[in-house]
């Protein structure tokens, strides 16, 4: 299964001419391409799919979605088996 997972942007930077960032998924931090959401900022939440931030969402939507993913046991699977708080 391949889902879009919401996470919080904790850092942004440029790499090879692309907007990149560190995104925190409840304790698991991954590098993500943010080029598709150029107006995103540190503190924003984004839906990440296969390493790309594809849309912004508010904190309430992000927490609700993460809760649902945890309930169905899909979150760890999508983050490479890593435990998420």
VMD Tcl script that draws the C-alpha trace (Angstrom):
set ca {
  {0.00 0.00 0.00}
  {1.22 3.49 -0.71}
  {-0.42 6.31 1.22}
  {0.09 10.04 1.59}
  {1.23 10.62 5.17}
  {0.90 13.99 6.95}
  {3.95 15.39 8.70}
  {5.23 18.66 10.15}
  {7.93 20.59 8.31}
  {10.77 21.25 10.75}
  {13.40 22.61 8.36}
  {13.62 23.82 4.76}
  {16.68 24.07 2.54}
  {17.75 23.97 -1.09}
  {19.47 20.96 -2.62}
  {20.47 20.78 -6.29}
  {18.14 23.70 -7.07}
  {15.11 22.05 -5.41}
  {13.23 23.13 -2.29}
  {13.70 20.36 0.27}
  {12.83 19.92 3.92}
  {12.92 17.75 6.99}
  {9.46 16.47 7.88}
  {8.58 14.97 11.26}
  {6.07 12.11 11.29}
  {5.54 11.83 15.05}
  {9.20 11.26 15.85}
  {10.37 9.82 12.53}
  {12.10 12.55 10.48}
  {12.57 12.16 6.74}
  {14.01 14.35 3.98}
  {11.25 15.39 1.57}
  {11.10 17.31 -1.70}
  {8.89 20.38 -1.19}
  {9.14 21.73 -4.73}
  {5.42 21.09 -5.41}
  {4.37 23.29 -2.47}
  {6.70 26.30 -2.79}
  {4.73 28.43 -0.30}
  {5.24 25.97 2.58}
  {7.12 27.09 5.68}
  {8.63 25.57 8.82}
  {5.73 24.66 11.10}
  {3.33 23.83 8.24}
  {1.92 20.37 7.78}
  {2.15 18.60 4.45}
  {0.93 15.36 2.96}
  {3.95 13.37 1.77}
  {3.72 10.72 -0.92}
  {6.82 8.77 -2.05}
  {9.17 11.47 -0.75}
  {7.31 14.48 -2.18}
  {5.22 17.03 -0.29}
  {2.07 17.20 -2.38}
  {-0.23 19.51 -0.41}
  {-0.51 21.58 2.75}
  {-3.04 20.94 5.48}
  {-3.80 22.33 8.89}
  {-2.70 20.74 12.16}
  {-6.19 19.43 13.00}
  {-6.47 17.61 9.65}
  {-2.96 16.21 10.03}
  {-3.60 14.86 13.55}
  {-6.92 13.33 12.54}
  {-5.38 11.58 9.54}
  {-2.43 10.30 11.59}
  {-4.85 8.93 14.18}
  {-6.77 7.00 11.51}
  {-3.56 5.61 10.00}
  {-2.39 4.44 13.43}
  {-5.75 2.78 14.08}
  {-5.52 0.68 10.93}
  {-1.83 -0.11 11.50}
  {-0.70 1.49 8.25}
  {1.59 4.19 9.60}
  {4.60 2.05 10.52}
  {4.32 0.19 7.23}
  {4.39 3.42 5.22}
  {7.40 4.77 7.15}
  {9.52 1.70 6.56}
  {8.50 -0.15 9.73}
  {9.67 2.62 12.05}
  {7.72 3.19 15.27}
  {5.74 6.40 15.45}
  {4.49 8.01 18.68}
}
mol new
graphics top color blue
foreach p $ca { graphics top sphere $p radius 0.5 }
foreach p [lrange $ca 0 end-1] q [lrange $ca 1 end] { graphics top cylinder $p $q radius 0.2 }
display resetview
